[in-house]
């Protein structure tokens, strides 16, 4: 019977070490994106919309909606 001469190392890049590296890389990306999302949320949490003339806001009605639906 032919002898198997391929190296099967536990810490090969395709083995356990590769899985650990992929997991660490994905977690690092997750941490980076989470930190960026929190920074964006904090920067925009104090930017409020300013309504200049609140009395000019029209209530939703069937007549008001009909003129926008057919456009």
C-alpha positions in Angstrom: 0.0 0.0 0.0 1.3 3.5 -0.9 2.4 5.6 2.0 0.7 9.0 2.4 3.5 11.5 2.2 1.5 14.7 2.6 2.1 16.8 5.7 -0.9 17.1 8.0 0.2 19.6 10.5 -2.3 20.8 13.1 -1.1 24.4 12.8 -1.2 24.6 9.0 -2.8 27.7 7.5 -5.6 25.5 6.3 -6.1 23.9 9.7 -6.5 25.1 13.2 -4.3 28.2 12.8 -6.2 29.2 9.7 -9.5 29.0 11.5 -8.1 31.0 14.4 -6.7 33.7 12.0 -10.0 33.9 10.2 -12.0 34.2 13.4 -9.6 36.9 14.8 -9.8 38.8 11.5 -13.6 38.7 11.5 -13.8 39.8 15.1 -11.4 42.7 14.4 -13.6 43.8 11.5 -16.7 43.6 13.7 -15.1 45.7 16.4 -13.9 48.3 13.9 -17.3 48.7 12.3 -19.1 48.8 15.7 -16.8 51.6 16.9 -17.4 53.5 13.7 -21.2 53.0 14.0 -21.1 54.3 17.6 -19.1 57.3 16.6 -21.5 58.2 13.8 -24.5 57.8 16.1 -22.9 60.0 18.7 -22.0 62.7 16.2 -25.5 62.8 14.8 -27.4 62.5 18.1 -27.4 66.2 18.6 -28.4 67.2 15.0 -32.1 67.8 15.3 -34.4 68.8 12.5 -35.6 72.3 12.8 -39.2 73.0 11.7 -39.3 76.6 10.6 -43.1 77.0 10.3 -45.0 74.2 12.1 -48.4 75.7 11.2 -47.8 75.2 7.5 -47.6 71.4 7.9 -50.6 69.8 6.2 -52.4 66.8 7.7 -52.6 63.7 5.7 -55.9 63.4 3.9 -57.4 61.4 1.0 -57.5 64.6 -1.1 -53.9 65.5 -0.3 -52.6 62.0 -1.0 -54.5 61.7 -4.3 -52.5 64.5 -6.0 -49.2 62.8 -5.2 -50.2 59.2 -6.1 -50.8 60.0 -9.8 -47.5 61.7 -10.5 
